[in-house]
């Protein structure tokens, strides 16, 4: 009796096993190569973002700009922090860090010569095409009586950023907008100093108003903004940390594919910033961010 054996290569199960092993190995190689290429691309993008011109909130001693400058400096970015008052408290705090990658620059945006000087300082060190991240507000997405000038300015920032995104596309420059929600306790927006300044502004406006305007609107309407600021100082629902906003700013800067908009609600703990969350739902952003700070 003659015995014969089927070659392994012609065995259907063996062929299937070989194909499976080859597929797994090939998938692994593709995954490793993809990760390597992605890391190179990410490093390239990060290198391009190694220089940053950041305008600190010009009226506040602390705020999103100040906190972002500190975060980026600690992350290794070279930061140019434009300040309205070079000898102000916030500017002095940054300069006192004595860091080589932190440059505080005098910058009044209403003075063309200071803008030119700031551009020259940054241009000496920057070769990258960069990225634009503008900070608007949740209030730029809806109207509100008595706050029209503020809402209009923020809505203008939204539209300008959207237009700029289209204009910069051919240069490979990406534009993102960060829209903070209810974060008054995380900045100096309702500090005692700010409240006193707003009170003074309200008093001057009321004094300069005509008798007809006073009769039509009444004193209570003129001081509504100031009264609301005082009430908000005791609002425990508002976020007390700027960290969620700074996280969004950093992602907008470092992410290879940043979002067009970063809507960050200002709810604290289990409290919800209903205006921001409502906008997320209406804009088909179904994720509700709740920050426990």
Backbone as CSV, one residue per row, in Angstrom:
resi,resn,N_x,N_y,N_z,CA_x,CA_y,CA_z,C_x,C_y,C_z
1,UNK,0.857,-1.187,0.000,0.000,0.000,0.000,0.890,1.232,0.000
2,UNK,0.559,2.105,-0.924,1.344,3.338,-1.060,0.645,4.454,-0.300
3,UNK,1.339,5.149,0.622,0.768,6.259,1.398,1.250,7.594,0.812
4,UNK,0.323,8.481,0.661,0.660,9.827,0.149,0.197,10.873,1.162
5,UNK,0.846,12.007,1.157,0.455,13.102,2.083,0.184,14.366,1.273
6,UNK,-0.762,15.144,1.760,-1.124,16.402,1.079,-0.155,17.482,1.524
7,UNK,0.495,18.161,0.616,1.431,19.233,0.988,0.710,20.294,1.823
8,UNK,1.464,20.857,2.767,0.855,21.842,3.668,0.264,23.001,2.896
9,UNK,0.965,23.399,1.802,0.512,24.563,1.063,-0.814,24.337,0.381
10,UNK,-1.134,23.002,0.095,-2.386,22.737,-0.591,-3.509,22.429,0.369
11,UNK,-3.234,22.427,1.682,-4.255,22.186,2.693,-5.057,23.478,2.888
12,UNK,-6.356,23.458,2.675,-7.170,24.672,2.801,-7.014,25.341,4.164
13,UNK,-6.978,24.580,5.256,-6.862,25.154,6.594,-5.500,25.799,6.779
14,UNK,-4.467,25.176,6.231,-3.120,25.745,6.346,-3.023,27.055,5.568
15,UNK,-3.610,27.040,4.361,-3.609,28.267,3.571,-4.329,29.399,4.302
16,UNK,-5.453,29.084,4.921,-6.224,30.081,5.658,-5.417,30.631,6.829
17,UNK,-4.707,29.720,7.522,-3.893,30.130,8.661,-2.751,31.052,8.204
18,UNK,-2.124,30.687,7.085,-1.026,31.508,6.546,-1.534,32.896,6.167
19,UNK,-2.701,32.929,5.520,-3.280,34.219,5.099,-3.610,35.076,6.308
20,UNK,-4.146,34.454,7.364,-4.498,35.192,8.577,-3.252,35.790,9.231
21,UNK,-2.188,34.973,9.327,-0.940,35.450,9.937,-0.346,36.583,9.121
22,UNK,-0.354,36.414,7.802,0.191,37.451,6.921,-0.610,38.741,7.040
23,UNK,-1.938,38.605,7.148,-2.800,39.792,7.279,-2.525,40.530,8.575
24,UNK,-2.362,39.775,9.674,-2.080,40.384,10.975,-0.752,41.118,10.950
25,UNK,0.268,40.447,10.364,1.583,41.080,10.284,1.549,42.348,9.435
26,UNK,0.839,42.257,8.275,0.747,43.408,7.385,0.002,44.554,8.065
27,UNK,-1.076,44.233,8.799,-1.842,45.256,9.508,-0.979,45.929,10.561
28,UNK,-0.159,45.096,11.261,0.717,45.657,12.279,1.742,46.605,11.686
29,UNK,2.304,46.193,10.531,3.296,47.046,9.863,2.655,48.361,9.426
30,UNK,1.457,48.258,8.840,0.749,49.467,8.387,0.452,50.388,9.563
31,UNK,0.027,49.798,10.704,-0.291,50.600,11.883,0.942,51.326,12.402
32,UNK,2.070,50.601,12.470,3.311,51.215,12.959,3.744,52.345,12.035
33,UNK,3.692,52.104,10.727,4.087,53.129,9.761,3.167,54.341,9.860
34,UNK,1.856,54.079,10.015,0.892,55.173,10.110,1.144,56.020,11.338
35,UNK,1.394,55.346,12.460,1.672,56.073,13.702,2.941,56.898,13.559
36,UNK,3.954,56.301,12.917,5.226,57.018,12.731,5.042,58.260,11.858
37,UNK,4.313,58.075,10.748,4.073,59.212,9.854,3.262,60.293,10.561
38,UNK,2.236,59.864,11.323,1.401,60.822,12.055,2.233,61.593,13.074
39,UNK,3.148,60.875,13.740,3.964,61.544,14.749,4.892,62.566,14.101
40,UNK,5.418,62.212,12.913,6.266,63.163,12.199,5.470,64.390,11.808
41,UNK,4.248,64.164,11.317,3.394,65.282,10.905,3.027,66.142,12.094
42,UNK,2.723,65.479,13.218,2.354,66.234,14.420,3.543,67.054,14.926
43,UNK,4.734,66.443,14.885,5.920,67.180,15.330,6.185,68.365,14.412
44,UNK,5.925,68.141,13.097,6.122,69.235,12.151,5.165,70.376,12.463
45,UNK,3.888,70.022,12.728,2.913,71.047,13.059,3.262,71.729,14.367
46,UNK,3.725,70.941,15.341,4.093,71.525,16.624,5.280,72.464,16.469
47,UNK,6.233,72.069,15.600,7.393,72.921,15.374,6.974,74.237,14.736
48,UNK,5.987,74.144,13.845,5.500,75.361,13.212,4.848,76.287,14.238
49,UNK,4.305,75.687,15.291,3.636,76.480,16.305,4.563,76.831,17.460
50,UNK,5.870,76.704,17.231,6.827,76.951,18.303,6.868,78.418,18.723
51,UNK,6.397,79.295,17.833,6.364,80.718,18.141,4.912,81.168,18.212
52,UNK,4.630,82.016,19.189,3.255,82.444,19.383,3.221,83.892,19.820
53,UNK,2.426,84.698,19.123,2.152,86.055,19.577,0.809,86.027,20.275
54,UNK,0.803,86.265,21.575,-0.422,86.160,22.359,-0.737,87.504,22.986
55,UNK,-1.946,87.985,22.747,-2.365,89.248,23.334,-3.065,88.975,24.654
56,UNK,-2.449,89.404,25.744,-3.048,89.228,27.056,-4.225,90.172,27.187
57,UNK,-5.263,89.756,27.945,-6.403,90.621,28.204,-5.900,91.961,28.704
58,UNK,-6.141,93.027,27.932,-5.412,94.260,28.156,-5.889,95.048,29.368
59,UNK,-7.080,94.802,29.867,-7.575,95.601,30.983,-7.491,94.868,32.315
60,UNK,-7.242,93.561,32.260,-7.336,92.778,33.485,-5.959,92.404,34.026
61,UNK,-5.887,92.302,35.338,-4.641,91.871,35.968,-4.480,90.369,35.848
62,UNK,-5.550,89.682,35.626,-5.505,88.241,35.399,-6.640,87.889,34.454
63,UNK,-6.508,86.748,33.800,-7.550,86.375,32.854,-7.077,85.261,31.948
64,UNK,-7.853,84.986,30.891,-7.529,83.895,29.983,-6.166,84.095,29.326
65,UNK,-5.886,85.313,28.852,-4.609,85.571,28.187,-3.426,85.344,29.104
66,UNK,-3.544,85.832,30.324,-2.472,85.669,31.319,-2.242,84.198,31.628
67,UNK,-3.329,83.466,31.845,-3.209,82.038,32.167,-2.680,81.244,30.981
68,UNK,-3.107,81.615,29.774,-2.628,80.906,28.580,-1.136,81.139,28.375
69,UNK,-0.688,82.378,28.580,0.739,82.676,28.429,1.566,81.804,29.363
70,UNK,1.131,81.683,30.612,1.856,80.837,31.574,1.834,79.372,31.165
71,UNK,0.697,78.876,30.683,0.602,77.466,30.279,1.543,77.182,29.110
72,UNK,1.515,78.050,28.098,2.318,77.799,26.906,3.810,77.917,27.190
73,UNK,4.170,78.851,28.040,5.578,78.972,28.429,6.038,77.698,29.120
74,UNK,5.219,77.179,30.026,5.564,75.946,30.731,5.619,74.745,29.788
75,UNK,4.856,74.818,28.678,4.865,73.729,27.697,6.013,73.848,26.703
76,UNK,6.821,74.901,26.831,7.988,75.038,25.965,7.816,75.967,24.783
77,UNK,6.651,76.621,24.643,6.460,77.568,23.559,7.273,78.835,23.810
78,UNK,7.640,79.512,22.734,8.201,80.852,22.850,7.025,81.814,22.741
79,UNK,6.769,82.563,23.781,5.564,83.385,23.882,5.904,84.864,23.817
80,UNK,5.163,85.586,22.986,5.226,87.046,22.941,3.904,87.546,23.515
81,UNK,3.942,88.121,24.700,2.732,88.557,25.386,2.562,90.057,25.227
82,UNK,1.578,90.459,24.429,1.322,91.874,24.221,0.482,92.433,25.356
83,UNK,0.931,93.519,25.964,0.219,94.103,27.108,-0.027,95.587,26.871
84,UNK,-1.154,96.073,27.374,-1.484,97.488,27.248,-0.605,98.337,28.146
85,UNK,-0.348,97.828,29.346,0.470,98.560,30.317,1.689,97.712,30.682
86,UNK,2.835,98.088,30.183,4.050,97.304,30.388,4.420,97.210,31.868
87,UNK,4.017,98.197,32.654,4.332,98.208,34.082,3.148,97.770,34.944
88,UNK,2.098,97.249,34.305,0.934,96.779,35.043,1.236,95.518,35.842
89,UNK,0.322,95.185,36.750,0.544,94.051,37.642,0.709,92.749,36.871
90,UNK,-0.198,92.506,35.906,-0.115,91.262,35.136,1.165,91.157,34.333
91,UNK,1.567,92.262,33.701,2.795,92.270,32.911,4.014,92.052,33.799
92,UNK,4.001,92.668,34.980,5.140,92.504,35.904,5.246,91.057,36.390
93,UNK,4.103,90.423,36.628,4.121,89.025,37.066,4.781,88.142,36.020
94,UNK,4.484,88.403,34.752,5.091,87.610,33.683,6.588,87.902,33.567
95,UNK,6.959,89.161,33.608,8.377,89.520,33.483,9.196,88.995,34.652
96,UNK,8.591,88.931,35.817,9.316,88.467,37.002,9.625,86.972,36.962
97,UNK,9.034,86.257,36.004,9.367,84.836,35.868,10.753,84.656,35.274
98,UNK,11.258,85.693,34.606,12.625,85.682,34.061,12.904,84.447,33.201
99,UNK,12.008,84.177,32.263,12.147,83.021,31.383,12.560,83.478,29.988
100,UNK,13.473,82.743,29.385,13.989,83.121,28.069,12.919,83.000,26.993
101,UNK,11.957,82.107,27.190,10.929,81.910,26.167,9.665,82.726,26.426
102,UNK,9.751,83.720,27.325,8.603,84.581,27.611,9.000,86.040,27.371
103,UNK,8.391,86.645,26.365,8.704,88.014,25.987,7.470,88.896,26.176
104,UNK,7.562,89.882,27.057,6.461,90.806,27.288,6.674,92.023,26.394
105,UNK,5.674,92.324,25.576,5.793,93.380,24.565,4.730,94.448,24.805
106,UNK,5.157,95.706,24.832,4.209,96.817,24.939,3.361,96.849,23.674
107,UNK,2.032,96.838,23.834,1.181,96.781,22.652,-0.182,97.403,22.933
108,UNK,-0.373,98.596,22.443,-1.679,99.255,22.462,-2.258,99.120,21.060
109,UNK,-3.334,98.394,20.917,-3.882,98.091,19.598,-4.476,99.298,18.902
110,UNK,-4.525,100.432,19.583,-5.003,101.661,18.946,-3.854,102.508,18.430
111,UNK,-2.609,102.038,18.605,-1.439,102.792,18.171,-0.686,101.997,17.110
112,UNK,-0.657,102.535,15.890,-0.044,101.833,14.762,1.446,101.592,14.978
113,UNK,2.142,102.545,15.617,3.580,102.377,15.801,3.898,101.220,16.739
114,UNK,3.066,101.019,17.776,3.299,99.901,18.691,2.991,98.572,18.010
115,UNK,2.000,98.565,17.145,1.689,97.345,16.388,2.854,96.993,15.469
116,UNK,3.390,97.997,14.770,4.525,97.765,13.865,5.739,97.231,14.627
117,UNK,6.005,97.803,15.798,7.137,97.351,16.600,6.949,95.905,17.057
118,UNK,5.718,95.562,17.475,5.442,94.196,17.922,5.627,93.203,16.782
119,UNK,5.132,93.562,15.606,5.286,92.690,14.431,6.764,92.503,14.103
120,UNK,7.547,93.563,14.202,8.980,93.471,13.905,9.689,92.561,14.898
121,UNK,9.329,92.678,16.172,9.954,91.846,17.213,9.674,90.371,16.951
122,UNK,8.425,90.057,16.630,8.054,88.658,16.406,8.657,88.142,15.105
123,UNK,8.658,88.975,14.070,9.160,88.550,12.757,10.642,88.196,12.800
124,UNK,11.385,88.788,13.713,12.808,88.483,13.833,13.048,87.035,14.231
125,UNK,12.088,86.435,14.924,12.285,85.078,15.429,11.366,84.057,14.787
126,UNK,10.314,84.509,14.125,9.324,83.583,13.579,9.524,83.346,12.097
127,UNK,9.509,82.064,11.745,9.577,81.689,10.334,8.386,80.847,9.933
128,UNK,7.639,80.376,10.911,6.502,79.503,10.639,5.303,80.311,10.171
129,UNK,4.397,79.647,9.456,3.204,80.336,8.962,2.177,80.534,10.063
130,UNK,2.229,79.711,11.118,1.418,79.962,12.295,-0.020,79.502,12.207
131,UNK,-0.779,79.959,13.186,-2.194,79.611,13.317,-2.886,80.738,14.063
132,UNK,-4.157,80.957,13.778,-4.912,82.036,14.412,-5.981,81.442,15.307
133,UNK,-5.962,81.827,16.576,-6.986,81.409,17.534,-7.576,82.668,18.166
134,UNK,-8.800,82.975,17.823,-9.477,84.146,18.378,-10.391,83.739,19.529
135,UNK,-10.532,84.616,20.491,-11.405,84.356,21.631,-12.624,85.255,21.531
136,UNK,-13.768,84.634,21.420,-15.034,85.359,21.357,-15.775,85.138,22.675
137,UNK,-17.008,84.736,22.623,-17.803,84.478,23.823,-19.066,83.760,23.411
138,UNK,-19.655,83.054,24.366,-20.956,82.449,24.108,-21.973,83.540,23.768
139,UNK,-21.737,84.752,24.275,-22.659,85.857,24.030,-22.595,86.376,22.594
140,UNK,-21.638,85.913,21.824,-21.587,86.287,20.432,-22.550,85.499,19.572
141,UNK,-23.270,84.560,20.200,-24.169,83.678,19.452,-25.643,83.981,19.680
142,UNK,-25.953,84.963,20.557,-27.360,85.309,20.792,-27.455,86.760,21.273
143,UNK,-28.613,87.409,21.070,-28.780,88.807,21.496,-29.235,88.893,22.953
144,UNK,-29.043,90.076,23.551,-29.473,90.280,24.937,-29.676,91.772,25.175
145,UNK,-30.813,92.157,25.735,-31.082,93.591,25.943,-30.136,94.207,26.970
146,UNK,-29.678,95.412,26.653,-28.798,96.124,27.572,-27.326,95.791,27.400
147,UNK,-27.036,94.719,26.656,-25.646,94.300,26.439,-25.302,94.324,24.954
148,UNK,-26.028,95.122,24.193,-25.923,95.060,22.735,-24.501,95.295,22.234
149,UNK,-23.795,96.280,22.800,-22.447,96.568,22.303,-21.516,95.389,22.516
150,UNK,-21.626,94.736,23.675,-20.767,93.584,23.960,-21.102,92.424,23.021
151,UNK,-22.397,92.127,22.872,-22.817,91.022,22.022,-22.454,91.271,20.564
152,UNK,-22.602,92.508,20.119,-22.254,92.842,18.731,-20.761,92.646,18.491
153,UNK,-19.927,93.064,19.447,-18.483,92.916,19.278,-18.084,91.448,19.199
154,UNK,-18.721,90.611,20.017,-18.396,89.182,19.996,-18.937,88.503,18.742
155,UNK,-20.117,88.916,18.303,-20.663,88.371,17.054,-19.781,88.778,15.879
156,UNK,-19.239,89.999,15.938,-18.326,90.441,14.895,-17.063,89.602,14.850
157,UNK,-16.563,89.222,16.027,-15.385,88.356,16.088,-15.682,86.999,15.457
158,UNK,-16.895,86.480,15.670,-17.280,85.195,15.081,-17.245,85.277,13.555
159,UNK,-17.897,86.304,13.002,-17.975,86.445,11.550,-16.612,86.738,10.946
160,UNK,-15.831,87.588,11.610,-14.492,87.899,11.107,-13.634,86.640,11.052
161,UNK,-13.730,85.812,12.093,-12.929,84.585,12.143,-13.350,83.618,11.047
162,UNK,-14.665,83.509,10.800,-15.142,82.619,9.741,-14.666,83.099,8.378
163,UNK,-14.708,84.399,8.156,-14.232,84.948,6.885,-12.720,84.777,6.754
164,UNK,-12.004,85.033,7.840,-10.551,84.904,7.821,-10.134,83.461,7.559
165,UNK,-10.912,82.518,8.081,-10.609,81.102,7.859,-10.623,80.777,6.365
166,UNK,-11.615,81.307,5.664,-11.709,81.074,4.222,-10.590,81.775,3.470
167,UNK,-10.235,82.979,3.906,-9.185,83.736,3.236,-7.803,83.125,3.449
168,UNK,-7.577,82.552,4.626,-6.261,82.001,4.959,-6.077,80.566,4.483
169,UNK,-7.151,79.962,3.994,-7.095,78.552,3.608,-6.029,78.298,2.546
170,UNK,-5.900,79.202,1.585,-4.934,78.989,0.497,-3.492,79.098,0.985
171,UNK,-3.292,79.699,2.174,-1.951,79.795,2.742,-1.663,78.661,3.735
172,UNK,-2.646,77.799,3.954,-2.463,76.701,4.898,-2.532,77.135,6.348
173,UNK,-3.106,78.313,6.600,-3.237,78.823,7.966,-4.643,78.539,8.472
174,UNK,-4.731,77.868,9.606,-6.022,77.486,10.164,-6.479,78.505,11.200
175,UNK,-7.788,78.722,11.260,-8.373,79.716,12.160,-9.432,79.054,13.019
176,UNK,-9.320,79.222,14.323,-10.288,78.653,15.266,-10.820,79.756,16.177
177,UNK,-11.993,79.515,16.736,-12.611,80.459,17.669,-12.923,79.727,18.966
178,UNK,-12.526,80.313,20.084,-12.859,79.781,21.405,-13.970,80.650,21.990
179,UNK,-15.051,79.998,22.435,-16.224,80.705,22.945,-16.458,80.341,24.409
180,UNK,-15.842,81.082,25.324,-16.054,80.789,26.748,-17.480,81.112,27.167
181,UNK,-17.986,80.296,28.090,-19.309,80.543,28.650,-19.219,81.372,29.914
182,UNK,-19.748,80.825,31.013,-19.881,81.587,32.250,-18.645,81.392,33.126
183,UNK,-17.629,82.277,32.941,-16.370,82.180,33.666,-15.991,83.482,34.379
184,UNK,-16.927,84.236,34.944,-16.557,85.526,35.549,-15.664,85.386,36.775
185,UNK,-15.804,84.288,37.507,-15.004,84.104,38.719,-13.582,83.650,38.397
186,UNK,-13.357,83.234,37.155,-12.024,82.765,36.753,-11.158,83.900,36.220
187,UNK,-11.741,85.076,36.067,-11.005,86.234,35.574,-11.299,87.425,36.486
188,UNK,-10.828,88.572,36.074,-11.095,89.800,36.840,-12.296,90.549,36.279
189,UNK,-13.140,89.838,35.515,-14.267,90.482,34.840,-15.253,91.111,35.813
190,UNK,-15.401,90.535,37.016,-16.321,91.113,38.000,-15.589,91.371,39.320
191,UNK,-14.311,91.688,39.212,-13.552,92.037,40.412,-14.075,93.353,40.978
192,UNK,-13.689,93.670,42.197,-14.119,94.918,42.821,-13.682,96.111,41.981
193,UNK,-12.438,96.046,41.471,-11.931,97.144,40.655,-12.755,97.325,39.392
194,UNK,-13.111,96.201,38.744,-13.895,96.277,37.523,-15.295,96.805,37.809
195,UNK,-15.899,96.333,38.879,-17.239,96.806,39.253,-17.238,98.306,39.515
196,UNK,-16.202,98.790,40.175,-16.110,100.225,40.450,-15.947,101.020,39.159
197,UNK,-15.181,100.476,38.204,-15.012,101.160,36.923,-16.334,101.220,36.164
198,UNK,-17.074,100.103,36.171,-18.360,100.065,35.479,-19.355,101.016,36.155
199,UNK,-19.332,101.058,37.477,-20.210,101.974,38.199,-19.930,103.412,37.803
200,UNK,-18.657,103.750,37.684,-18.270,105.100,37.280,-18.751,105.399,35.871
201,UNK,-18.617,104.414,34.964,-19.082,104.595,33.594,-20.596,104.824,33.558
202,UNK,-21.344,104.036,34.364,-22.799,104.178,34.413,-23.201,105.558,34.933
203,UNK,-22.498,106.014,35.951,-22.797,107.329,36.521,-22.528,108.440,35.510
204,UNK,-21.438,108.328,34.748,-21.115,109.342,33.746,-22.132,109.331,32.608
205,UNK,-22.545,108.129,32.187,-23.533,108.036,31.119,-24.873,108.616,31.560
206,UNK,-25.244,108.328,32.791,-26.510,108.860,33.318,-26.451,110.385,33.427
207,UNK,-25.305,110.896,33.836,-25.141,112.339,33.993,-25.202,113.050,32.645
208,UNK,-24.633,112.437,31.613,-24.582,113.062,30.297,-25.843,112.828,29.467
209,UNK,-26.718,111.933,29.922,-27.935,111.630,29.168,-28.901,112.814,29.186
210,UNK,-29.662,112.950,28.129,-30.661,114.017,28.057,-31.828,113.680,28.973
211,UNK,-32.644,114.693,29.260,-33.804,114.474,30.123,-34.783,113.503,29.486
212,UNK,-34.887,113.545,28.164,-35.794,112.629,27.471,-35.337,111.183,27.624
213,UNK,-34.013,110.949,27.452,-33.470,109.597,27.605,-33.670,109.113,29.037
214,UNK,-33.445,109.981,30.003,-33.637,109.603,31.409,-35.086,109.234,31.669
215,UNK,-35.998,109.981,31.072,-37.419,109.702,31.282,-37.835,108.391,30.612
216,UNK,-37.310,108.136,29.422,-37.705,106.934,28.676,-37.143,105.650,29.291
217,UNK,-35.867,105.695,29.725,-35.206,104.485,30.202,-35.199,104.359,31.711
218,UNK,-35.025,105.437,32.399,-34.957,105.385,33.853,-33.578,105.023,34.363
219,UNK,-33.280,105.427,35.585,-31.965,105.197,36.177,-31.671,103.702,36.349
220,UNK,-32.689,102.905,36.661,-32.493,101.477,36.904,-31.934,100.781,35.675
221,UNK,-32.406,101.182,34.490,-31.923,100.571,33.259,-30.449,100.896,33.038
222,UNK,-30.039,102.118,33.331,-28.647,102.535,33.142,-27.706,101.728,34.035
223,UNK,-28.156,101.397,35.225,-27.291,100.724,36.190,-27.526,99.206,36.243
224,UNK,-28.309,98.668,35.279,-28.618,97.232,35.284,-27.357,96.387,35.152
225,UNK,-26.430,96.818,34.302,-25.177,96.079,34.095,-24.382,96.006,35.391
226,UNK,-24.264,97.142,36.050,-23.513,97.188,37.310,-24.186,96.335,38.379
227,UNK,-25.507,96.436,38.487,-26.247,95.652,39.486,-26.102,94.150,39.241
228,UNK,-26.100,93.758,37.960,-25.944,92.334,37.627,-24.546,91.846,37.981
229,UNK,-23.539,92.700,37.771,-22.170,92.327,38.124,-22.040,92.074,39.621
230,UNK,-22.661,92.922,40.429,-22.616,92.732,41.878,-23.286,91.421,42.276
231,UNK,-24.425,91.119,41.637,-25.137,89.874,41.941,-24.310,88.662,41.525
232,UNK,-23.595,88.782,40.409,-22.811,87.656,39.904,-21.592,87.346,40.767
233,UNK,-21.169,88.296,41.565,-20.025,88.048,42.442,-20.328,86.960,43.464
234,UNK,-21.594,86.729,43.724,-22.008,85.698,44.681,-22.603,84.475,43.985
235,UNK,-22.421,84.382,42.682,-22.984,83.268,41.919,-22.054,82.052,42.012
236,UNK,-22.446,81.076,42.773,-21.619,79.874,42.954,-21.724,78.911,41.776
237,UNK,-22.610,79.188,40.832,-22.778,78.291,39.681,-21.671,78.490,38.650
238,UNK,-21.087,79.701,38.630,-20.087,80.014,37.615,-18.768,79.298,37.901
239,UNK,-18.077,78.932,36.830,-16.783,78.249,36.968,-15.767,79.183,37.624
240,UNK,-14.987,78.631,38.526,-13.985,79.422,39.235,-12.575,79.191,38.697
241,UNK,-12.445,78.315,37.713,-11.147,78.012,37.119,-11.196,78.260,35.618
242,UNK,-10.126,78.808,35.076,-10.049,79.049,33.633,-9.540,77.829,32.871
243,UNK,-9.236,76.756,33.564,-8.587,75.598,32.949,-9.328,75.046,31.734
244,UNK,-10.683,74.893,31.771,-11.359,74.364,30.578,-11.156,75.235,29.345
245,UNK,-11.149,76.550,29.535,-10.945,77.467,28.407,-9.511,77.372,27.909
246,UNK,-8.555,77.304,28.825,-7.144,77.201,28.430,-6.904,75.883,27.706
247,UNK,-7.535,74.813,28.163,-7.406,73.519,27.469,-7.887,73.633,26.024
248,UNK,-9.004,74.347,25.829,-9.537,74.518,24.474,-8.579,75.342,23.625
249,UNK,-8.011,76.388,24.203,-7.058,77.221,23.465,-5.828,76.421,23.050
250,UNK,-5.311,75.623,23.969,-4.120,74.830,23.679,-4.422,73.805,22.593
251,UNK,-5.591,73.175,22.654,-5.962,72.208,21.620,-6.090,72.899,20.263
252,UNK,-6.664,74.101,20.266,-6.803,74.851,19.019,-5.444,75.188,18.418
253,UNK,-4.441,75.351,19.268,-3.096,75.668,18.800,-2.313,74.443,18.356
254,UNK,-2.469,73.345,19.087,-1.579,72.200,18.884,-2.179,71.102,18.019
255,UNK,-3.500,71.022,17.981,-4.140,69.944,17.231,-3.893,70.122,15.736
256,UNK,-3.526,69.033,15.070,-3.277,69.090,13.631,-4.555,69.479,12.890
257,UNK,-5.702,69.038,13.419,-6.989,69.361,12.817,-7.881,70.022,13.878
258,UNK,-7.660,71.297,14.153,-8.450,71.968,15.193,-9.904,72.142,14.779
259,UNK,-10.765,72.262,15.765,-12.167,72.556,15.484,-12.298,73.996,14.995
260,UNK,-13.377,74.263,14.276,-13.640,75.649,13.897,-14.037,76.458,15.133
261,UNK,-14.814,75.826,16.024,-15.299,76.502,17.221,-15.126,75.596,18.443
262,UNK,-14.751,76.223,19.550,-14.652,75.532,20.833,-15.610,76.239,21.796
263,UNK,-16.797,75.692,21.952,-17.783,76.271,22.860,-17.594,75.615,24.222
264,UNK,-17.136,76.408,25.198,-16.761,75.878,26.514,-17.743,76.404,27.558
265,UNK,-18.553,75.520,28.113,-19.523,75.997,29.102,-18.832,76.289,30.424
266,UNK,-19.431,77.192,31.182,-18.825,77.628,32.441,-19.505,77.082,33.664
267,UNK,-20.140,75.916,33.544,-20.765,75.314,34.716,-19.723,74.791,35.690
268,UNK,-20.013,74.894,36.975,-19.091,74.417,38.000,-19.724,73.253,38.744
269,UNK,-18.958,72.176,38.903,-19.495,70.995,39.569,-20.623,70.412,38.746
270,UNK,-21.791,70.261,39.361,-22.947,69.712,38.655,-23.868,70.806,38.141
271,UNK,-23.469,72.069,38.303,-24.237,73.174,37.752,-23.922,73.324,36.276
272,UNK,-24.918,73.689,35.522,-24.791,73.762,34.073,-24.899,75.200,33.598
273,UNK,-24.042,75.553,32.662,-24.136,76.840,31.987,-25.188,76.669,30.889
274,UNK,-26.432,77.024,31.209,-27.551,76.707,30.327,-27.439,77.406,28.970
275,UNK,-26.861,78.611,28.937,-26.745,79.306,27.661,-25.806,78.563,26.721
276,UNK,-24.665,78.118,27.252,-23.695,77.407,26.416,-24.229,76.039,26.012
277,UNK,-24.827,75.327,26.968,-25.355,73.996,26.669,-26.492,74.092,25.664
278,UNK,-27.349,75.120,25.829,-28.435,75.319,24.872,-27.922,75.548,23.469
279,UNK,-26.830,76.301,23.356,-26.236,76.543,22.045,-25.632,75.274,21.466
280,UNK,-25.054,74.447,22.341,-24.483,73.191,21.859,-25.569,72.299,21.261
281,UNK,-26.703,72.251,21.932,-27.805,71.420,21.443,-28.353,71.981,20.144
282,UNK,-28.566,73.312,20.107,-29.112,73.919,18.898,-28.137,73.843,17.740
283,UNK,-26.838,73.768,18.039,-25.815,73.686,17.000,-25.423,72.238,16.709
284,UNK,-26.206,71.301,17.245,-25.951,69.872,17.074,-24.636,69.446,17.693
285,UNK,-24.243,70.151,18.783,-23.128,69.704,19.601,-23.762,69.015,20.802
286,UNK,-23.878,67.712,20.774,-24.663,67.015,21.766,-23.894,66.653,23.024
287,UNK,-22.589,66.941,23.057,-21.815,66.628,24.250,-21.915,67.781,25.222
288,UNK,-22.316,67.488,26.451,-22.430,68.499,27.511,-21.220,68.398,28.398
289,UNK,-20.402,69.471,28.433,-19.188,69.469,29.227,-19.516,69.912,30.638
290,UNK,-19.228,69.079,31.619,-19.384,69.459,33.004,-18.031,69.362,33.676
291,UNK,-17.537,70.474,34.180,-16.213,70.519,34.769,-16.330,70.609,36.270
292,UNK,-15.599,69.779,36.974,-15.630,69.747,38.431,-14.378,70.420,38.952
293,UNK,-14.462,71.705,39.230,-13.288,72.457,39.681,-13.563,72.979,41.067
